[in-house]
């Protein structure tokens, strides 16, 4: 059931407002030397404009695997499903475009709303997320904000805890180490799991819980093979990290189950193997050594600040980490495509080539891009060209927004099948058994179609949100800013110890806020995905 009335006046959406056209040339305005702002960005007085030529996508007619592994393919392939949505011709969902404007207006209200303390006697506070009219202050969506849940600047504290002898390059490498392993652990945690911080005693759930847990594990040296150098992630440290040790670090138990624990442990084990590639990760086999690779890459331009193309960063992550994904994933001619899946709404043989029915999402790789760029920008002043090639993250929080607002409705036959799967799963110990919603596996055609629609509608949503906020170039929100302030997460709740109420901190935004209103007991999305810890 959606939170919004599904009957309403029809609103025409502009076909031209789908994803912005992909350009092979982009311009970067580089700051001149000078003072820096508190967030580490330099004052632009005046800017120096550098034109960057981005490489074109691989040709799918000659190398379909390379094309489907490229960032270009995510938006291009998802757009085919989105076009069908505009005609209400989907396989698994009915579409009510009259709800699109309502959805955009809701996201705008999330961005603009001022939140005030609640139940101050219990020290329970909702931190305001009111950016109006200073929308330029919205940070891009990334892991950094998860580490700082509860309005606590944990990463800044970590940086200041290191001696001044640790230079900017090594500080950046350390953050890249931390952020990469934390993102890879950031699959759906399920509704039962929580983490109690050893430092503050507060309790956190979901992505923020995994962020705080991974940070405290990083500081304790869980991921380092050298006990004298705890603040690093390397192959030796990951090789000795067992599933049991990971469970201890994440406080997993029978009463505190984490979905996909074994999948996460397997992912880190395969990461240890991938880090043994010296081209990307150096002789010390650390994720952070990608910094040196990026700075030395021939496509990187050096003027007042380095400019790295998103294509170069993408190649490090998609090629350098290719071996970490399960071998069971979709393949073409023996090449694993990673987070890419067949979809019945796509063209299929005999009228199309076999690769044409596959939609790639590369959600974790994109999440890595969004998360790894801020440390490099803040500490090393590195700028990235072609960031607009990245898409909105195709995951259940962003996608849940469109279902809970009534824009998308699961068709009856699929809803019935999903409900039956939910009831079957509810018989498994530790699995939710209340607030019943349809359940599917990550490779189910329903989920693949839903994720493609999420990519397409997020592009449209960005255009409408900027229109409603009356923002024009160069002040328009970026997609990453809209994800951060609107569609994904809206406010941070924190509480201090109380004998009356348990400590709980979470960060719902947009889709997550609606989930908490619609399903307050489990706070799960409107469609539940059976996670193996390697996709969501």
C-alpha positions in Angstrom: 0.0 0.0 0.0 1.3 3.4 -0.9 1.3 6.3 1.5 -0.3 8.6 -1.2 -3.7 8.3 -2.7 -3.4 6.4 -6.0 -6.2 8.2 -7.6 -5.4 11.6 -8.9 -5.3 14.1 -11.7 -3.1 13.0 -14.6 0.2 14.9 -15.0 2.2 14.9 -18.1 5.9 14.2 -17.6 8.5 15.6 -20.1 10.3 12.9 -22.1 13.2 15.2 -22.4 13.6 15.2 -18.6 15.0 11.7 -18.5 18.8 11.3 -18.1 21.0 14.1 -19.4 22.7 13.3 -22.6 26.1 11.7 -22.2 28.9 13.9 -23.5 32.4 12.8 -24.3 33.8 16.2 -23.4 33.4 17.8 -20.0 34.8 21.0 -18.5 36.3 21.3 -15.0 36.8 24.7 -13.3 39.9 24.4 -11.4 40.5 26.6 -8.3 43.5 28.9 -8.2 45.9 28.5 -5.3 44.5 30.2 -2.2 42.7 29.6 1.1 40.5 26.7 1.7 37.0 26.4 3.1 36.2 24.3 6.2 35.2 21.4 4.0 38.5 21.4 2.2 37.4 22.9 -1.1 39.4 25.9 -2.4 38.0 29.3 -3.2 37.5 29.8 -6.9 38.9 33.2 -7.6 39.0 33.1 -10.6 38.6 29.6 -11.9 40.8 28.0 -14.6 38.7 26.0 -17.1 40.1 22.7 -18.3 38.4 20.8 -21.1 38.6 17.0 -20.5 37.9 14.5 -23.3 36.3 11.4 -21.9 36.7 8.1 -23.6 33.6 6.7 -25.5 31.9 3.6 -24.2 33.0 0.2 -25.6 31.3 -0.9 -28.8 28.7 -3.6 -27.8 28.7 -5.0 -31.3 32.4 -6.0 -31.0 32.8 -6.4 -27.2 29.4 -6.7 -25.4 31.0 -7.7 -22.1 33.2 -4.6 -21.9 30.2 -2.5 -22.8 28.0 -4.0 -20.1 30.8 -3.5 -17.5 31.1 0.2 -18.4 29.3 3.0 -16.5 27.7 4.2 -19.7 25.7 1.0 -20.1 23.9 1.4 -16.7 21.9 4.5 -17.8 21.6 3.5 -21.4 20.2 0.0 -20.8 17.9 1.1 -17.9 16.4 3.8 -20.1 14.8 1.1 -22.3 12.8 -0.2 -19.3 12.0 3.4 -18.3 10.7 4.1 -21.8 8.3 1.2 -21.4 7.2 2.6 -18.0 6.2 5.8 -19.7 3.8 3.8 -21.8 2.7 1.6 -18.8 3.9 -1.5 -20.7 6.0 -3.1 -17.9 6.1 -6.8 -17.1 5.8 -6.6 -13.3 4.7 -3.0 -12.4 1.7 -0.8 -13.1 2.7 2.9 -13.5 0.7 5.9 -12.3 2.5 8.9 -13.7 0.0 11.3 -12.0 2.0 10.5 -8.8 5.3 11.7 -10.2 4.8 15.4 -9.3 3.6 14.3 -5.8 6.8 12.2 -5.4 9.0 15.2 -6.5 7.1 17.5 -4.2 7.6 15.1 -1.3 11.4 14.9 -2.0 11.5 18.7 -2.1 9.8 18.9 1.3 12.3 16.5 2.7 15.2 18.7 1.5 13.6 21.9 2.8 11.9 20.8 6.0 13.2 21.9 9.3 13.2 19.3 12.0 13.2 20.0 15.7 14.1 18.1 18.9 11.5 15.5 20.0 11.0 14.3 23.5 13.8 16.4 24.9 13.2 15.0 28.4 14.5 11.7 27.0 17.3 13.4 25.1 15.8 12.2 21.8 16.6 14.6 19.0 15.8 14.7 15.3 18.7 16.7 13.7 17.4 19.2 11.2 18.2 18.7 7.5 17.2 22.2 6.4 19.4 23.3 3.5 17.1 26.0 2.2 18.3 28.3 0.7 21.9 27.2 0.9 21.5 24.1 -1.3 25.2 24.3 -2.3 26.0 23.1 1.2 24.4 19.7 0.5 27.3 17.2 0.4 27.3 14.5 -2.3 25.9 11.1 -1.3 28.7 9.0 0.0 30.0 6.8 2.9 31.5 9.8 4.7 28.0 10.9 6.0 27.3 7.4 7.3 30.4 7.5 9.4 29.2 10.8 10.9 25.8 9.5 11.9 24.3 11.2 14.9 26.0 14.5 14.0 29.4 13.2 15.2 32.4 14.0 13.0 34.1 10.6 13.4 36.3 10.9 10.3 37.5 14.4 11.3 38.3 13.0 14.7 40.1 10.1 13.1 42.2 12.5 11.0 43.1 14.7 14.0 44.1 11.6 16.0 47.0 10.9 13.6 50.3 12.7 14.2 51.3 15.5 11.9 54.1 13.3 10.5 51.4 11.4 8.5 51.3 13.4 5.3 48.2 14.1 3.1 48.9 11.3 0.7 49.1 8.6 3.5 46.0 10.1 5.2 44.1 9.8 1.9 45.4 6.2 1.4 44.1 5.3 4.9 40.7 6.7 4.3 40.5 4.9 0.9 41.4 1.7 2.8 38.6 2.3 5.3 36.0 3.6 2.9 36.4 0.7 0.4 36.1 -2.1 2.9 33.2 -0.3 4.6 31.3 0.0 1.3 31.9 -3.7 0.5 30.4 -4.5 3.9 27.4 -2.2 3.2 24.9 -4.7 1.9 21.4 -4.9 3.4 21.8 -5.7 7.1 18.2 -6.9 7.6 15.7 -5.6 10.1 17.0 -7.6 13.2 20.6 -6.5 13.3 22.1 -3.6 15.3 25.5 -2.4 16.4 26.4 -0.9 19.8 29.3 1.5 19.5 32.1 0.6 21.8 33.1 4.2 22.0 29.7 5.9 22.7 27.5 3.1 23.8 24.8 4.2 21.2 23.0 1.7 19.0 23.0 2.0 15.2 21.3 0.0 12.5 21.6 -0.7 8.8 24.1 1.3 6.6 25.0 3.6 9.5 25.5 0.7 11.9 27.7 -1.1 9.4 29.7 2.2 8.9 30.3 2.7 12.6 31.1 -1.0 13.1 33.6 -1.0 10.2 35.2 2.2 11.5 35.7 0.8 15.0 37.0 -2.5 13.5 39.4 -0.5 11.3 40.8 1.4 14.3 41.2 -1.9 16.1 43.3 -3.3 13.3 40.9 -6.0 12.1 41.8 -5.5 8.5 45.6 -5.0 8.8 48.2 -7.7 8.6 50.6 -5.6 10.8 49.8 -5.2 14.4 52.0 -2.1 14.6 50.0 -0.4 11.8 46.3 -0.9 12.6 45.1 2.0 10.4 45.2 0.2 7.1 43.6 -2.5 5.0 45.8 -5.0 3.2 45.7 -8.5 1.7 47.5 -10.1 4.7 44.9 -8.7 7.1 41.9 -9.7 5.0 43.4 -13.2 4.5 43.5 -13.9 8.2 40.0 -12.5 8.8 37.6 -15.4 9.2 33.8 -15.3 9.1 33.8 -15.9 12.8 36.1 -12.9 13.5 33.9 -10.8 11.2 30.9 -11.9 13.2 32.6 -10.8 16.4 33.5 -7.4 15.0 30.0 -6.8 13.8 28.5 -8.2 17.0 26.5 -10.9 15.2 24.8 -13.5 17.3 21.7 -15.7 17.2 19.7 -12.8 18.8 21.4 -10.2 16.6 21.5 -11.8 13.1 23.1 -10.0 10.1 21.7 -10.9 6.7 24.4 -12.2 4.3 27.3 -12.6 6.8 28.9 -15.4 4.9 28.6 -13.5 1.7 30.4 -10.5 3.2 33.1 -12.7 4.5 33.6 -14.3 1.1 33.7 -10.8 -0.5 36.5 -9.7 1.8 38.4 -13.0 1.2 38.2 -12.4 -2.6 39.2 -8.8 -2.0 42.4 -10.1 -0.5 43.2 -11.9 -3.7 42.3 -8.9 -5.8 44.6 -6.6 -3.8 47.6 -8.7 -5.0 47.5 -6.8 -8.3 50.5 -4.4 -7.9 49.4 -2.2 -10.9 46.4 -0.8 -9.0 47.2 -1.6 -5.4 51.0 -1.5 -5.1 53.5 -3.8 -3.4 51.8 -3.3 0.0 48.5 -4.6 -1.4 46.3 -1.8 0.0 43.2 -0.3 -1.6 44.6 3.1 -0.8 47.4 2.7 -3.2 45.0 3.4 -6.0 45.7 7.0 -5.2 49.2 6.7 -6.6 47.9 4.9 -9.7 45.3 7.6 -10.4 47.8 10.5 -9.9 50.3 8.8 -12.2 47.8 7.8 -14.9 48.4 9.4 -18.3 44.8 10.6 -18.5 45.2 12.6 -15.3 45.8 16.3 -15.9 47.8 18.4 -13.5 47.4 22.1 -13.3 46.6 23.9 -10.0 44.9 20.6 -8.9 44.9 17.1 -10.4 41.9 16.2 -12.6 41.1 12.5 -12.8 38.4 11.2 -15.2 35.6 9.1 -13.8 36.5 6.5 -16.5 39.9 6.0 -14.9 38.5 5.6 -11.4 35.9 3.3 -12.8 38.5 1.1 -14.5 40.4 0.7 -11.2 37.2 -0.5 -9.5 35.5 -2.6 -12.2 38.8 -4.2 -13.4 40.8 -4.2 -10.3 38.0 -5.7 -8.2 36.5 -7.9 -10.9 37.5 -11.1 -9.1 35.6 -10.3 -5.9 32.1 -10.9 -7.3 30.6 -14.4 -7.1 31.3 -16.6 -10.1 27.6 -17.4 -10.4 26.9 -13.9 -11.8 25.8 -13.3 -15.4 28.6 -14.0 -17.9 29.3 -13.4 -21.5 31.9 -15.7 -23.2 33.4 -16.5 -19.8 33.6 -12.9 -18.6 31.7 -12.3 -15.4 29.6 -9.1 -15.6 29.2 -8.5 -11.9 26.0 -6.8 -10.9 24.2 -7.3 -14.3 21.1 -9.4 -14.9 18.7 -10.6 -17.6 15.4 -8.8 -17.7 12.2 -9.8 -19.5 11.4 -6.2 -20.4 14.5 -5.9 -22.5 14.9 -7.0 -26.1 15.6 -10.7 -26.5 16.5 -13.3 -29.1 15.7 -14.0 -31.9 15.0 -10.3 -32.6 18.0 -9.1 -30.6 21.5 -10.3 -29.7 21.8 -12.3 -26.5 23.6 -9.5 -24.6 20.7 -7.1 -25.3 18.4 -8.5 -22.6 21.0 -7.8 -19.9 20.8 -4.7 -17.6 23.9 -3.8 -15.7 23.7 -1.8 -12.4 27.1 -2.1 -10.7 25.6 -0.7 -7.6 28.5 -1.3 -5.2 31.0 -0.1 -7.8 29.0 3.1 -8.2 28.7 3.4 -4.4 32.4 3.0 -4.2 32.9 5.9 -6.7 30.6 8.2 -4.8 32.3 7.3 -1.5 36.0 7.3 -2.6 35.9 10.7 -4.4 35.3 12.9 -1.3 38.4 11.8 0.6 40.6 12.4 -2.4 38.9 15.8 -3.0 39.0 17.0 0.5 42.5 15.9 1.4 44.3 16.0 -2.0 42.1 18.6 -3.8 41.6 16.1 -6.7 38.8 17.0 -9.1 36.9 14.4 -11.0 35.7 14.8 -14.6 32.6 13.0 -15.9 30.9 12.4 -12.6 27.5 12.9 -14.3 28.0 9.5 -15.9 27.2 7.9 -12.5 23.5 7.1 -11.9 21.3 7.1 -8.9 21.9 4.0 -6.9 19.5 1.2 -7.9 18.7 -0.2 -4.5 15.7 -0.7 -2.3 15.7 2.6 -0.5 15.6 4.8 -3.6 13.3 2.3 -5.3 11.0 2.0 -2.4 10.3 5.7 -2.6 8.5 5.2 -6.0 6.4 2.3 -4.6 5.4 4.0 -1.4 4.3 7.2 -3.2 2.1 5.1 -5.6 4.1 5.8 -8.8 4.8 2.1 -9.1 2.5 -0.7 -8.0 3.5 -4.4 -8.2 1.1 -6.4 -10.4 -1.3 -8.8 -8.5 0.3 -12.0 -9.7 3.8 -10.9 -8.7 2.5 -9.5 -5.4 0.9 -12.9 -4.6 4.1 -14.8 -5.5 6.1 -12.4 -3.3 3.8 -12.7 -0.4 4.0 -16.4 -0.5 7.8 -16.2 -0.5 7.6 -13.9 2.5 5.5 -16.3 4.5 7.9 -19.2 3.6 10.9 -17.1 4.6 9.2 -16.1 7.9 9.5 -19.7 9.1 13.3 -19.3 9.1 14.7 -18.3 12.5 15.5 -14.6 12.8 13.6 -13.6 9.7 10.8 -10.9 10.0 7.2 -12.2 10.3 5.2 -9.0 10.7 4.3 -6.2 8.3 4.1 -8.6 5.4 5.6 -7.4 2.1 6.4 -9.2 -1.1 9.8 -10.9 -1.0 12.1 -11.8 -3.9 15.7 -12.8 -4.5 18.1 -10.3 -6.0 18.1 -12.0 -9.4 14.3 -12.2 -9.7 12.9 -10.5 -12.8 10.7 -8.3 -10.5 13.8 -6.9 -8.7 15.7 -6.4 -12.0 12.9 -4.4 -13.5 12.4 -2.4 -10.3 16.1 -1.5 -10.2 16.1 -0.3 -13.8 13.0 1.8 -13.1 14.8 3.3 -10.1 17.7 4.5 -12.3 15.3 6.1 -14.8 13.0 7.8 -12.4 15.8 9.2 -10.3 17.1 11.0 -13.4 13.6 12.4 -14.0 13.2 13.2 -10.4 16.4 15.3 -10.4 15.0 17.5 -13.2 11.7 18.0 -11.4 13.3 18.7 -8.0 15.5 21.4 -9.4 12.5 22.9 -11.1 10.4 23.0 -7.9 13.4 24.4 -6.0 13.7 27.1 -8.8 17.4 26.3 -9.2 19.2 27.0 -12.5 22.8 26.5 -13.6 25.2 26.6 -12.0 23.2 26.2 -8.8 21.2 23.1 -9.7 21.5 20.1 -7.4 23.6 17.3 -8.7 22.2 13.8 -8.6 24.5 12.9 -5.7 23.2 15.9 -3.7 19.6 14.9 -4.3 20.3 11.4 -3.2 21.9 12.6 -0.1 19.4 15.2 1.0 16.2 13.9 -0.5 15.5 10.5 -2.0 17.6 8.3 0.3 17.8 9.8 3.8 16.2 12.7 5.6 17.1 13.0 9.3 19.4 11.6 11.9 17.8 10.4 15.1 20.0 9.8 18.1 19.3 9.1 21.7 21.4 9.0 24.8 21.2 6.3 27.4 17.9 6.2 29.2 16.1 3.8 31.5 12.9 4.7 29.8 13.8 4.2 26.1 16.6 2.0 24.5 19.4 3.9 22.7 18.8 3.9 18.9 20.3 5.9 16.1 19.2 5.7 12.5 19.2 7.9 9.4 16.1 7.7 7.3 15.8 9.8 4.1 13.1 10.0 1.5 12.5 6.3 0.8 13.6 5.2 4.2 11.4 7.8 5.9 8.4 6.6 4.1 9.3 3.0 5.0 9.4 3.9 8.6 6.0 5.6 8.4 4.4 2.8 6.4 6.0 -0.1 8.3 7.1 1.3 11.7 7.8 -2.1 13.3 10.3 -3.5 10.7 11.0 -0.3 8.8 11.6 -2.5 5.8 11.1 -1.4 2.2 7.8 -2.1 0.3 9.6 -5.0 -1.4 11.9 -7.2 0.6 15.0 -8.6 -1.1 16.6 -11.8 0.1 20.2 -10.6 0.4 23.4 -12.7 0.0 25.5 -9.7 1.2 27.1 -9.0 -2.2 24.5 -6.9 -4.1 22.5 -4.5 -1.8 
